[in-house]
Amino acid sequence: MTRPRRRVVVGLGAPDRGDDAVGPTVARVVAAELAARPVPGVEVLEREDPTALIDVWADAAMAVVCDAVRSGAPPGTLHVVRTGPDLPPLSDMHVQEAGTHDFGLASAVELARALGRLPEQVVVVGVEARSFDWSAPLTPAVAAAVPSAVTEVLTLLGP
């Protein structure tokens, strides 16, 4: 029997910075769903620093990254963007000012690409953010998008 190829779900963001917490929030709900209905070969993690992704996903066939994004769309809008070694880079339009990260998700993807450590598939499940205030909760529109983001991640992982 062959072992399932490793897939990783990463909730990226700071849990105490308003809408930046959407990535970790989605990851926690996905982890709870997978605890009840396991999918072999899937690991769910939370990270605040995008540079950590390069090590986290280095040997993964697929990485699903949940993160707060800003593209100018209304808060709570769900964005699903794919990249990989043979696909174009993430456009700044999709991940501009991703959360509170100085070194953003798009930069982490391109560094991993240059180092030959980018998974075959990287899928960003981004939620359009509005506020990154310290100690603030998710804004209502972003909180309302969490179930849709979770459904998208679970669909990407398959049965």
N, C-alpha and C positions, 0 to 999 in steps of 0.2 A: 504494500500500500504506500502510495506517495504521500509525503507530508504536504499540507496546504502551504502555498506561498504566503509569506508574511505580509500582512497589511497593517498599516498603522493609522489611527485616527488621532489627530492632535488638536486639542483646544488651545489656541494661541491667544494670549492676552492677560492683562492684569485684573485679578478678581476684585480689586478695590478701586477701579477707575471707571465707574459708570458703564457705558456701553462697551468698553473694552473687555468687560467680563463675559460677553456673549460667547466667545470661543470656548472658554472653560465651562460655561453653563451648558452649552450644547454637548460637550464631551462628557460631562457628568450624567446627563440624561441618556446619552448613547450607551455609556458604561452600564447604567442600571438596566436598560433594555437588553443588552447583551448578557447580563448576568442571568436574566430570566430566560433568554433564548440565545444561547451561545452560538457564535459563528467561528469555526476553527480558523486559527492563524491570524486573528485580529487582536491587536493590542490598542488600548485607549489610554492616552496620556494627556497631561496638561503642561504647558510651558509658557513662560512669560517672554522669553528671549528668542527671537527668530533665529539667531545663530545656532541655537541648540538643535534646530531641525536637521542640520547637516549630519549630525551624529545619529539622531533618532531614526531617520529614514534611510540611512546609508545602505542597508541590506534589504530594504522593503521593496516588494514589487509594486505596491501602491501606497500612496500617502494621501489621506484626506485631511485637509487643514481647515479648521473652522476658525474664523477670525472676524473682527469688526473691520469694515472697509468704508471708505468715503469716495464716492464717484460723482456726487451731485444728485443722485436719485433720492427719493423720499426715504426718511428713516424707516427701517424695517424691511426694505426691499431686499429680497434674496438674490444673490449673485452666485452662479456656479460657473467656474472657469477652470479649464483643463490646460495642463502643460506637461511636458516630459522631454526627454533627451532629443527627440525628433520633432518636437512641436515648438511653435514660437514662444518667446518669453511672455511672462505675464505683463500685460500693458499697465502702465501707470494709471490708466483710467479705472481699472478694476481694483487695484490695491493701493491707490494713492493714500498717503497718510494712514496706513493701516494701524489702527489703534494708537498706542503711545510709544511705538517702537522707533528708535532713532535709525536702526538698521532694519529695514522693513522686510516683509515677506518676499517681495519681488527680488530684492538684493540677495536674500538667502537662497532663493531658487537659482539665481544666476551664478552665485558662488559655488553651489553644489554642482551645477552643470559644468562649470570650469574644472572642478576637482574630480569629475567623473563619479559623483556620489548622488546623482539625482535618480529617484525611482523611475521605473518605466512609465508610471502614471502619477501625476500630482493633480489632485482636484481640490480647488479652493471653494469651500462653501462659505461665502462671505455674507454678512448681514450689514446693510447700510446703517451706520451709526450716526448719532447726533451729538452726544455729550461724553466727555472723558473726564468729568469732574471727580476729584478725590472723594472717596467714601460715599459716592452716590450709587444708587441702585440702577439697574437697567432702565432706560426710558420706556414708557408704555409701548411704543411702536416696536422697539427692538425686542422687548419681552414677548410680545405677541407673535414675533417671527420665530421664536425658539422651536415650537412644535414642527413648523415647516422645515426648518434647518435639520432637525433630528430625523424627520422622515426622509429627507434628501440623502443624508449620510447613510441611513440604514438601507435605502434603495441602492446606493452605490456599492455597498458591501454585499448585497445579494442575499439569497437564502442561506 
